[in-house]
Amino acid sequence: VLVADKNMQFALQGALGRPQSLGTRPLTWEIRPHMGRDGGVRTSGADVLACDAGRFSHALMLLDFHGCGHEERETSLTLEEKLDDQLQLVWGARAKSIVIAPEVDIWLWGTDSALHEALHWSAEESIRDWLRHRGFKFDAAGKPLQPKEAMEAVCRAQKRPRSSAIYERITRRVSLQHCTDQTFQRLRAQLLGWFAP
């Protein structure tokens, strides 16, 4: 798995470590962050993964749409299709790209109980209510429109640094079967297609 940064790496580790929640058989994997972050994955990720086509049965390539350098040129889905085409030149159907819109932080916003536990939230009001009182807006699924900034605000309130370990701690607790994020649903569907029980 080639990812854009350590936050994405740790979020994915937390999810992949829960095969029953994903609905897959147990998996083994190797995750590497790209030195060039989101833009680097976009421009050279398929070439980087091509070198490993003989070592692994499958490959995933993940990047955030926000910050990849193509937000003004195309949609996240059209970029994902282009990257899939690049991967398929070497891997065929054994590889998939996932362009996360807007960014991986959106995957962290599951149930309040999972967030409260993972972040050791101690305030009486819920995290989402606390954020609403500070001007954050939410979509119909209850996810903040600015997921990274919302997580940063919560971490500051808890006097905790926003570290990659938080991403793994949350993805080890949130529901993976009920996640409403379309990019996560595409990732889960691909894993189920490759690694059904």
C-alpha positions, 0 to 999 in steps of 0.5 A, a space after each residue: 500500500 502506497 499512501 501520502 503520509 503517516 496519518 493515512 498510514 496509521 488510519 489504514 493500519 487501524 482499519 486493515 487490522 480489523 478483517 472481521 469488521 471489514 468483512 475480509 479474511 485476515 490480511 498481511 500488508 506493507 504500507 509505505 508513505 510517499 516522500 512527495 505526499 499527495 502530489 507525489 502519489 498522484 504524479 509518480 505513485 503508479 511508477 513506485 508501485 510498478 517496482 513491487 508488482 512481483 513482490 505482492 499479490 495486490 496493491 493500493 494507492 491512496 491520496 487526499 484530493 485536497 492538496 494533491 494539486 489537481 483540485 481545480 482541474 478535475 473531480 476526485 473520481 476522474 483523477 481516481 480513474 486516471 490513476 487506476 488506468 496507470 496502475 492497470 498497465 502493470 498490475 491489471 486488476 490487482 491494483 486500485 487507487 483511492 482518492 479520498 475527498 476531501 482528505 483522510 481525516 473524514 474517515 475519523 468521524 464515526 460515532 461520538 462514542 468511538 471518538 470520545 473513547 479514542 480521544 479521551 473526551 471529557 467535556 459534557 457536550 459531545 464533540 460534534 456539539 462542541 464543534 458546532 458551538 465553535 462555528 464548524 459546519 457538518 454535512 448530512 451524514 454528521 461529518 465536518 466539512 473541514 475534517 482536518 481542522 475539526 480534528 485539530 481543534 478537538 486535539 487542541 481542546 484536549 491539550 493533545 498533539 494531533 499525532 498519527 497514533 490518534 488516527 489508528 486509535 480511532 480507526 480501531 474503534 469506529 464502525 467500518 461496516 457502517 461508514 458512510 464515506 464513499 471513498 471508504 466504501 470503495 476501498 472496502 468493496 475492493 478489499 472484499 472483491 480481492 479478499 472475501 472470507 
